[in-house]
């Protein structure tokens, strides 16, 4: 299914090289100020305008089809679309016979009996994150907290001054790099979330893993907590509001927000479509063959993901708030 949420319901549709990609938002309260201009800042942050990102350039201007009248939401479902104007579908013609390593090509062809749209990755493409960012813009109006995500690691390096050189080296080799994004959500009140299946971590993680290319998520001290002592990991409470001396829990105890910043990090894999030759199975010849991916791909798509991670957090908190 392509729908998430109970109170703030997000449904995504479209494919990378179809006419449009879009999102349908149900449960949007009436009376929220919403115009096309509201989307510009977050959409610009997702654009491929920096070194290491795809040369595909789309206008990414949202068209609001329903749910908004005279600049305010009406309470009806809000439908938003984005035109795909720069598709080069011929670059993907061979991938049904020779699925790309690391991609959904093979698994999707089996699940959908070869009817899936392979062009640009189809519904599995990172282009679908446009829909998440658009949903996030509306969600941030509902869950009016502070959202700040940033790239903290590229190719295993945390020193940002080395990133350009690392990306250039990978591009020269026809290869790609992954990265890590840290997100901090501030101003979250105590008690949002549920103890078990709808915990703050569970809901955010559910959404974050809908971003293509995510390989892991951790909150607060994360995996380091497994090697710490309790006295090191525990967060001493310092006042009646529950503020703590440190934030090893990432702002969550027992699945509930505890009044401190929500802090989590997301690991993104390196781009799977690379110019470097790879071996893959040819389903027509029945042999292992060499594949070189044509097309316009990010050398490090993690560069464009901080705003997508923010959107996922906002969608989660919009559901909790409503």
C-alpha positions in Angstrom: 0.0 0.0 0.0 1.1 3.6 -0.6 -0.7 5.2 2.3 0.6 6.1 5.8 -1.2 7.5 8.9 -4.5 7.5 10.7 -5.2 11.1 11.6 -3.0 12.7 9.0 -3.1 10.3 6.1 -0.5 10.5 3.3 -0.9 8.7 0.0 1.8 9.0 -2.7 1.3 8.2 -6.4 3.2 8.5 -9.7 6.5 7.3 -11.1 9.8 8.9 -11.8 9.1 9.2 -15.6 5.3 9.3 -15.6 3.5 12.5 -16.3 3.4 13.5 -12.6 4.3 12.4 -9.1 2.0 13.5 -6.3 0.5 13.2 -2.9 -3.0 13.1 -1.4 -3.3 14.4 2.2 -6.4 13.5 4.2 -7.2 14.8 7.6 -5.8 18.2 7.0 -7.5 20.6 9.4 -9.5 23.5 7.9 -8.2 27.0 8.1 -4.4 26.4 7.7 -2.7 29.0 5.5 -1.4 27.2 2.4 -0.1 28.6 -0.9 2.3 27.4 -3.5 5.0 29.7 -2.1 4.9 27.8 1.2 6.5 24.8 -0.5 9.4 26.7 -2.2 11.9 26.6 0.7 11.8 22.9 1.4 11.5 21.9 -2.3 14.6 24.0 -3.0 16.5 22.2 -0.3 15.8 18.9 -2.1 16.8 20.1 -5.6 19.8 18.8 -7.4 21.8 22.0 -7.5 25.1 21.0 -5.8 28.2 18.9 -6.7 27.6 15.2 -6.5 23.9 15.3 -7.4 22.0 14.3 -10.6 22.2 16.5 -13.7 18.4 16.0 -14.1 16.8 19.4 -13.5 13.1 19.6 -12.8 11.1 22.7 -12.0 9.3 21.0 -9.1 6.5 23.6 -9.0 3.6 22.2 -7.0 0.1 22.2 -8.4 -2.6 22.2 -5.7 -5.6 20.5 -7.1 -8.0 20.4 -4.2 -8.5 21.2 -0.5 -7.4 24.8 -0.7 -9.5 27.9 -1.4 -8.3 31.4 -1.3 -5.1 30.5 0.4 -6.6 28.4 3.2 -7.2 24.6 3.6 -10.9 23.7 3.5 -10.9 20.5 5.5 -11.2 18.4 2.3 -8.4 16.2 1.1 -5.4 18.2 -0.3 -4.1 16.9 -3.6 -0.7 18.1 -4.9 1.1 17.1 -8.1 4.5 17.8 -9.7 5.1 17.5 -13.4 8.0 15.3 -14.7 9.5 17.3 -17.6 13.0 16.0 -17.9 12.7 12.3 -18.3 15.2 10.2 -20.4 13.4 6.9 -20.4 15.6 5.3 -23.0 18.4 5.0 -20.4 16.4 2.3 -18.6 15.3 0.0 -21.5 17.8 -2.8 -20.7 17.2 -3.1 -17.0 14.3 -5.6 -17.2 16.6 -8.1 -18.9 19.6 -7.1 -16.7 18.4 -5.8 -13.3 20.7 -3.3 -11.7 22.6 -4.6 -8.6 21.3 -2.9 -5.5 18.0 -1.7 -7.1 14.4 -2.9 -6.8 14.3 -3.9 -10.5 14.3 -7.7 -10.0 12.1 -7.8 -6.9 9.6 -5.4 -8.4 9.4 -7.3 -11.6 8.6 -10.5 -9.7 6.0 -8.9 -7.4 4.2 -7.1 -10.2 4.6 -9.7 -13.0 6.8 -7.4 -15.1 4.1 -4.7 -15.3 6.1 -2.4 -13.1 7.4 0.9 -14.6 11.2 0.6 -14.7 11.8 4.1 -16.2 13.9 6.1 -13.8 13.2 3.5 -11.1 9.4 4.1 -11.4 7.6 4.1 -8.1 10.8 3.1 -6.3 12.7 6.2 -7.4 14.1 8.9 -5.1 11.9 11.3 -7.1 9.0 10.0 -5.0 10.5 11.9 -2.1 9.0 15.0 -3.7 5.7 13.7 -2.4 7.1 13.3 1.1 8.6 16.8 1.2 5.2 18.3 0.1 3.4 16.4 2.8 6.0 17.5 5.3 5.4 21.2 4.4 1.7 20.7 5.5 2.6 18.5 8.4 4.9 21.2 9.8 2.0 23.6 9.9 0.1 21.0 12.0 2.9 19.9 14.3 4.5 23.4 14.7 7.8 22.4 16.2 11.4 23.2 15.0 12.9 20.8 12.5 16.6 20.8 11.7 18.2 18.0 9.7 21.8 18.2 8.4 24.3 15.9 6.7 26.9 14.9 9.3 28.8 12.2 7.3 29.7 11.4 3.7 31.5 8.3 2.7 32.4 7.6 6.3 34.0 11.0 6.8 32.5 13.5 9.3 34.8 16.4 8.3 32.7 18.3 5.8 35.8 20.0 4.3 36.8 16.6 2.8 33.4 15.8 1.2 33.9 17.5 -2.1 37.2 15.7 -2.7 35.7 12.3 -1.7 32.7 12.8 -4.0 34.9 13.9 -6.9 37.1 10.8 -6.4 34.1 8.5 -6.4 32.7 10.2 -9.6 36.0 9.8 -11.3 35.9 6.1 -10.6 32.3 5.9 -11.8 31.2 5.1 -8.2 29.1 6.6 -5.4 29.0 7.4 -1.7 26.5 7.1 1.1 26.0 9.4 4.1 24.4 10.0 7.5 21.8 12.7 8.3 21.1 13.9 11.8 17.7 15.4 12.6 16.7 17.4 15.7 13.1 18.2 16.5 12.7 20.8 19.2 9.7 22.1 21.2 8.0 18.7 21.4 5.8 18.4 24.5 5.9 15.6 26.9 3.8 12.5 26.3 3.3 12.2 22.6 3.5 8.7 21.2 2.3 5.3 22.6 4.1 2.7 24.7 4.4 0.0 22.1 3.5 -0.3 18.4 3.0 3.5 17.9 6.0 4.7 19.9 7.7 7.9 18.7 10.7 5.8 17.5 8.5 3.3 15.7 6.4 5.8 13.8 9.3 8.0 12.8 11.3 4.8 11.8 8.3 3.5 9.7 8.3 6.8 7.8 12.1 7.1 7.4 12.4 3.6 5.9 10.0 4.7 3.2 12.8 7.0 1.9 14.6 5.1 -0.9 18.1 4.1 0.1 17.8 4.2 3.9 19.8 1.5 5.7 19.5 2.3 9.3 18.2 4.7 12.0 19.2 5.3 15.6 18.0 7.6 18.4 20.1 9.4 20.9 23.2 7.4 21.8 21.9 4.8 19.3 24.1 1.7 18.8 26.7 3.1 21.1 24.3 2.5 24.1 25.0 -1.2 23.8 28.6 -0.7 24.9 27.9 1.9 27.6 27.1 1.4 31.3 23.8 2.5 32.6 25.4 5.3 34.5 26.8 6.6 31.2 23.6 6.2 29.1 21.0 7.4 31.6 19.8 11.0 31.4 19.6 12.8 34.8 16.5 14.9 35.1 17.3 18.5 36.0 14.0 20.3 36.5 10.3 19.9 36.9 9.8 20.1 33.1 11.8 16.9 32.6 14.8 18.5 30.9 17.9 16.3 31.2 21.6 16.9 31.7 22.3 14.9 28.5 20.1 13.3 25.9 21.3 9.7 25.4 17.6 8.6 24.9 17.1 11.0 22.0 14.1 12.6 23.7 12.1 9.4 24.0 11.4 7.2 27.1 9.0 4.3 27.0 8.0 5.2 23.4 6.9 8.7 24.6 8.4 12.1 24.0 10.0 13.2 27.3 10.2 17.0 26.8 13.8 17.1 25.4 14.8 17.4 21.8 14.0 14.4 19.6 17.4 13.4 18.1 17.9 10.7 15.5 20.3 9.8 12.8 19.6 8.1 9.4 22.1 6.1 7.4 21.8 6.3 3.6 23.5 3.8 1.3 25.6 4.8 -1.7 23.7 5.3 -5.0 23.2 1.9 -6.7 23.1 3.2 -10.3 26.8 3.8 -11.0 28.9 4.1 -14.2 31.4 1.6 -12.9 31.0 -1.8 -14.5 29.2 -4.4 -12.4 28.2 -8.0 -12.9 24.6 -9.0 -13.0 22.4 -11.8 -14.3 20.8 -11.5 -17.8 17.4 -13.1 -17.7 17.3 -13.4 -21.5 20.7 -15.0 -22.1 20.8 -16.8 -18.8 24.4 -15.7 -18.2 26.3 -13.3 -15.9 27.1 -10.2 -17.9 28.7 -6.8 -17.3 26.4 -3.9 -16.8 27.2 -0.2 -16.9 24.3 2.1 -15.8 23.5 4.9 -18.2 21.4 7.8 -17.0 21.7 10.8 -14.7 22.3 9.7 -11.1 23.5 11.3 -7.9 27.0 10.4 -6.8 25.8 11.0 -3.3 22.0 11.3 -3.0 22.3 11.7 0.7 23.2 15.3 0.0 19.5 16.0 -0.9 17.9 14.0 2.0 18.0 16.2 5.1 14.7 18.0 4.2 13.1 14.6 3.4 14.1 13.3 6.8 12.5 16.4 8.4 9.3 15.8 6.4 9.1 12.2 7.8 9.5 13.5 11.3 6.8 16.2 10.8 4.4 13.7 9.3 4.8 11.5 12.4 4.2 14.3 14.8 1.2 15.6 12.8 -0.4 12.2 13.4 0.5 12.4 17.1 -0.8 15.9 17.5 -4.1 15.3 15.8 
